[in-house]
């Protein structure tokens, strides 16, 4: 199974990496590693995470307050958002 990002999800992921790297050298890298680990878990077990709306599920990122919002299709995990869990919860809805 493969994965792909919605363009806005990829942008917010890259912006979060930049934000954490500006906070502390190496923290952006750590964040990216944790997000990719969450994506790998999602690909391995796409049905394991709870449905939050329609066919959108959310897996959690370790160490950081982020979730990966995605839909699991036949051969693809489509990442709709790399979402900070303490900010606007419905901002991503226009992406589906």
DOSETI-897406 format. One line per field, with one value per atom (N, C-alpha, C, CB): residue in three letters; x, y, z. Coordinates in pm, whole numbers. Glycine has a CB too. Layout:
# residues N
rest	(Ala, ...);
px	(X, ...);
py	(Y, ...);
pz	(Z, ...);
This chain:
# residues 96
rest	(Unk, Unk, Unk, Unk, Unk, Unk, Unk, Unk, Unk, Unk, Unk, Unk, Unk, Unk, Unk, Unk, Unk, Unk, Unk, Unk, Unk, Unk, Unk, Unk, Unk, Unk, Unk, Unk, Unk, Unk, Unk, Unk, Unk, Unk, Unk, Unk, Unk, Unk, Unk, Unk, Unk, Unk, Unk, Unk, Unk, Unk, Unk, Unk, Unk, Unk, Unk, Unk, Unk, Unk, Unk, Unk, Unk, Unk, Unk, Unk, Unk, Unk, Unk, Unk, Unk, Unk, Unk, Unk, Unk, Unk, Unk, Unk, Unk, Unk, Unk, Unk, Unk, Unk, Unk, Unk, Unk, Unk, Unk, Unk, Unk, Unk, Unk, Unk, Unk, Unk, Unk, Unk, Unk, Unk, Unk, Unk, Unk, Unk, Unk, Unk, Unk, Unk, Unk, Unk, Unk, Unk, Unk, Unk, Unk, Unk, Unk, Unk, Unk, Unk, Unk, Unk, Unk, Unk, Unk, Unk, Unk, Unk, Unk, Unk, Unk, Unk, Unk, Unk, Unk, Unk, Unk, Unk, Unk, Unk, Unk, Unk, Unk, Unk, Unk, Unk, Unk, Unk, Unk, Unk, Unk, Unk, Unk, Unk, Unk, Unk, Unk, Unk, Unk, Unk, Unk, Unk, Unk, Unk, Unk, Unk, Unk, Unk, Unk, Unk, Unk, Unk, Unk, Unk, Unk, Unk, Unk, Unk, Unk, Unk, Unk, Unk, Unk, Unk, Unk, Unk, Unk, Unk, Unk, Unk, Unk, Unk, Unk, Unk, Unk, Unk, Unk, Unk, Unk, Unk, Unk, Unk, Unk, Unk, Unk, Unk, Unk, Unk, Unk, Unk, Unk, Unk, Unk, Unk, Unk, Unk, Unk, Unk, Unk, Unk, Unk, Unk, Unk, Unk, Unk, Unk, Unk, Unk, Unk, Unk, Unk, Unk, Unk, Unk, Unk, Unk, Unk, Unk, Unk, Unk, Unk, Unk, Unk, Unk, Unk, Unk, Unk, Unk, Unk, Unk, Unk, Unk, Unk, Unk, Unk, Unk, Unk, Unk, Unk, Unk, Unk, Unk, Unk, Unk, Unk, Unk, Unk, Unk, Unk, Unk, Unk, Unk, Unk, Unk, Unk, Unk, Unk, Unk, Unk, Unk, Unk, Unk, Unk, Unk, Unk, Unk, Unk, Unk, Unk, Unk, Unk, Unk, Unk, Unk, Unk, Unk, Unk, Unk, Unk, Unk, Unk, Unk, Unk, Unk, Unk, Unk, Unk, Unk, Unk, Unk, Unk, Unk, Unk, Unk, Unk, Unk, Unk, Unk, Unk, Unk, Unk, Unk, Unk, Unk, Unk, Unk, Unk, Unk, Unk, Unk, Unk, Unk, Unk, Unk, Unk, Unk, Unk, Unk, Unk, Unk, Unk, Unk, Unk, Unk, Unk, Unk, Unk, Unk, Unk, Unk, Unk, Unk, Unk, Unk, Unk, Unk, Unk, Unk, Unk, Unk, Unk, Unk, Unk, Unk, Unk, Unk, Unk, Unk, Unk, Unk, Unk, Unk, Unk, Unk, Unk, Unk, Unk, Unk, Unk, Unk, Unk, Unk, Unk, Unk, Unk, Unk, Unk, Unk, Unk, Unk);
px	(85, 0, 90, -97, 47, 118, 40, 141, 96, 26, 55, 68, -35, -12, -78, -66, -28, -78, -171, 38, -277, -350, -250, -484, -247, -147, -144, -174, -260, -264, -211, -407, -232, -180, -27, -238, 26, 172, 230, 213, 165, 210, 209, 123, 100, 95, 197, -46, 225, 330, 466, 334, 499, 627, 637, 646, 527, 527, 548, 396, 490, 509, 654, 413, 714, 856, 939, 905, 912, 985, 965, 941, 841, 810, 890, 659, 888, 960, 1111, 925, 1159, 1304, 1346, 1342, 1259, 1289, 1286, 1191, 1204, 1196, 1323, 1074, 1371, 1491, 1554, 1458, 1682, 1753, 1735, 1903, 1692, 1671, 1529, 1764, 1451, 1313, 1224, 1256, 1250, 1175, 1199, 1213, 1323, 1356, 1283, 1510, 1286, 1216, 1067, 1237, 1008, 867, 841, 821, 923, 907, 917, 1012, 1012, 1028, 901, 1151, 847, 726, 606, 695, 594, 484, 498, 479, 619, 639, 616, 779, 649, 620, 469, 683, 395, 249, 193, 188, 249, 204, 233, 273, 349, 383, 285, 527, 252, 154, 18, 142, -17, -145, -150, -168, -42, -36, -44, 93, 24, 25, -113, 130, -184, -313, -415, -299, -453, -538, -676, -557, -726, -859, -853, -930, -735, -719, -757, -578, -758, -780, -925, -693, -972, -1116, -1158, -1150, -1280, -1342, -1388, -1463, -1353, -1398, -1511, -1281, -1520, -1629, -1628, -1619, -1746, -1759, -1655, -1743, -1562, -1459, -1322, -1450, -1320, -1194, -1160, -1204, -1038, -988, -875, -939, -841, -732, -637, -786, -511, -407, -328, -313, -271, -202, -52, -237, 9, 155, 208, 197, 309, 370, 456, 456, 464, 548, 497, 685, 411, 364, 212, 425, 148, 1, -58, -47, -31, -77, -146, 40, -236, -301, -290, -447, -292, -293, -436, -191, -501, -636, -625, -725, -690, -672, -795, -549, -800, -898, -818, -998, -864, -798, -874, -789, -807, -865, -802, -845, -833, -788, -636, -833, -561, -415, -346, -366, -423, -368, -424, -397, -337, -379, -364, -292, -476, -476, -483, -596, -377, -365, -430, -217, -538, -616, -559, -762, -502, -449, -344, -562, -247, -153, -192, 4, -280, -356, -304, -501, -284, -256, -386, -203, -378, -498, -564, -465, -498, -553, -592, -453, -612, -654, -783, -544, -829, -957, -980, -963, -1073, -1090, -1153, -1172, -1222, -1295, -1237, -1439, -1120, -1064, -1039, -936, -1019, -980, -1098, -903, -1220, -1337, -1355, -1459, -1311, -1326, -1236, -1295, -1144, -1051, -1107, -927, -1221, -1276, -1387, -1328);
py	(-118, 0, 124, 0, 225, 352, 461, 392, 580, 694, 817, 718, 913, 1043, 1149, 1046, 1271, 1384, 1469, 1469, 1517, 1628, 1743, 1664, 1827, 1935, 2024, 2020, 2056, 2140, 2065, 2189, 1934, 1854, 1850, 1710, 1837, 1836, 1971, 1803, 2079, 2213, 2230, 2320, 2188, 2206, 2117, 2175, 2001, 1914, 1984, 1779, 2036, 2105, 2230, 2142, 2302, 2420, 2382, 2498, 2271, 2225, 2183, 2107, 2117, 2081, 2208, 2003, 2308, 2434, 2500, 2529, 2501, 2560, 2493, 2549, 2361, 2290, 2307, 2141, 2314, 2334, 2473, 2314, 2571, 2706, 2712, 2807, 2629, 2624, 2565, 2541, 2459, 2391, 2310, 2299, 2325, 2253, 2101, 2289, 2036, 1892, 1851, 1830, 1942, 1908, 1891, 2016, 1967, 1950, 1813, 2059, 1769, 1633, 1529, 1609, 1546, 1451, 1446, 1489, 1562, 1568, 1492, 1714, 1514, 1446, 1294, 1495, 1249, 1105, 1048, 1079, 1119, 1071, 1070, 1159, 1170, 1171, 1054, 1305, 1033, 920, 786, 925, 776, 654, 632, 660, 740, 729, 689, 864, 741, 704, 556, 792, 509, 367, 277, 339, 315, 238, 240, 293, 355, 369, 279, 515, 276, 191, 43, 218, 6, -133, -177, -153, -86, -119, -8, -139, 8, 123, 125, 125, 11, 5, 12, -122, 21, 17, 147, -16, 254, 385, 425, 491, 505, 538, 630, 604, 608, 695, 820, 623, 936, 1060, 1127, 1156, 1096, 1147, 1079, 1301, 1037, 966, 855, 1065, 862, 758, 810, 705, 921, 980, 924, 1135, 873, 819, 907, 673, 888, 966, 874, 1076, 877, 811, 920, 722, 884, 982, 976, 962, 1092, 1105, 1101, 1239, 1020, 1012, 1136, 884, 1175, 1286, 1425, 1270, 1438, 1568, 1567, 1604, 1682, 1686, 1695, 1804, 1595, 1593, 1462, 1616, 1469, 1351, 1351, 1344, 1232, 1215, 1180, 1102, 1267, 1240, 1184, 1369, 1071, 1001, 920, 910, 885, 787, 671, 849, 552, 431, 380, 322, 385, 333, 198, 431, 136, 0, -16, -43, 66, 55, 183, 17, 274, 405, 458, 503, 514, 593, 738, 561, 808, 948, 1036, 977, 1112, 1195, 1330, 1213, 1356, 1477, 1592, 1451, 1559, 1664, 1606, 1731, 1690, 1665, 1771, 1673, 1733, 1828, 1841, 1788, 1965, 1992, 1965, 2141, 1887, 1841, 1946, 1722, 2059, 2161, 2288, 2194, 2275, 2390, 2356, 2430, 2444, 2429, 2286, 2524, 2215, 2074, 2045, 2010, 2139, 2111, 2183, 2150, 2243, 2325, 2246, 2388, 2118, 2033, 1985, 1915, 2006, 1944, 1977, 1985, 2093, 2128, 2042, 2277, 1966, 1886, 1751, 1863, 1712, 1581, 1592, 1509);
pz	(0, 0, 0, 123, -71, -80, -7, -228, -4, 53, -32, 201, -20, -82, 3, -229, -10, 66, -21, 119, 39, -20, -22, 62, -126, -132, -8, -253, 47, 167, 290, 194, 295, 406, 400, 402, 281, 267, 308, 122, 270, 307, 459, 240, 524, 669, 740, 721, 685, 739, 731, 663, 616, 598, 684, 451, 700, 786, 933, 770, 975, 1113, 1137, 1145, 1038, 1050, 1070, 923, 987, 996, 1132, 884, 1180, 1310, 1421, 1339, 1425, 1531, 1518, 1528, 1397, 1378, 1426, 1228, 1408, 1457, 1609, 1399, 1671, 1818, 1878, 1862, 1814, 1864, 1750, 1985, 1733, 1628, 1646, 1628, 1541, 1543, 1577, 1640, 1635, 1673, 1550, 1765, 1446, 1322, 1262, 1221, 1267, 1219, 1303, 1224, 1435, 1523, 1492, 1670, 1467, 1431, 1302, 1417, 1201, 1073, 1090, 971, 1170, 1195, 1260, 1285, 1357, 1425, 1330, 1547, 1244, 1147, 1050, 1070, 998, 906, 975, 846, 1102, 1177, 1188, 1318, 1214, 1220, 1084, 1266, 977, 843, 817, 736, 858, 840, 917, 886, 1041, 1119, 1051, 1263, 996, 926, 803, 886, 728, 609, 648, 529, 756, 800, 851, 909, 918, 978, 949, 1130, 824, 788, 855, 641, 894, 955, 1108, 913, 1165, 1310, 1380, 1344, 1309, 1371, 1362, 1304, 1457, 1460, 1346, 1592, 1302, 1202, 1276, 1128, 1222, 1285, 1207, 1299, 1078, 997, 861, 982, 815, 688, 680, 568, 585, 574, 619, 429, 691, 738, 876, 743, 887, 1013, 1065, 995, 1192, 1250, 1327, 1343, 1286, 1364, 1436, 1273, 1549, 1631, 1612, 1777, 1625, 1617, 1759, 1543, 1782, 1915, 1941, 1928, 2067, 2116, 2080, 2063, 1983, 1937, 1932, 1797, 1955, 1956, 1815, 2039, 1734, 1595, 1564, 1499, 1468, 1415, 1264, 1459, 1206, 1061, 1024, 1014, 950, 902, 762, 905, 739, 612, 575, 620, 448, 402, 345, 293, 374, 326, 205, 438, 92, -30, -58, -150, -170, -197, -187, -333, -253, -253, -208, -391, -144, -113, 19, -225, 99, 215, 171, 345, 165, 120, 243, 23, 267, 386, 358, 428, 430, 413, 496, 451, 613, 700, 794, 781, 826, 935, 1037, 890, 1128, 1208, 1351, 1211, 1392, 1533, 1609, 1557, 1715, 1783, 1874, 1864, 1895, 1984, 1910, 2092, 1781, 1700, 1629, 1598, 1547, 1477, 1428, 1360, 1488, 1454, 1317, 1558, 1259, 1134, 1011, 1150, 1024, 916, 787, 961, 797, 684, 602, 735, 647, 584, 437, 657, 393, 252, 161, 231, 219, 142, 97, 222, 153, 117, 15, 240);
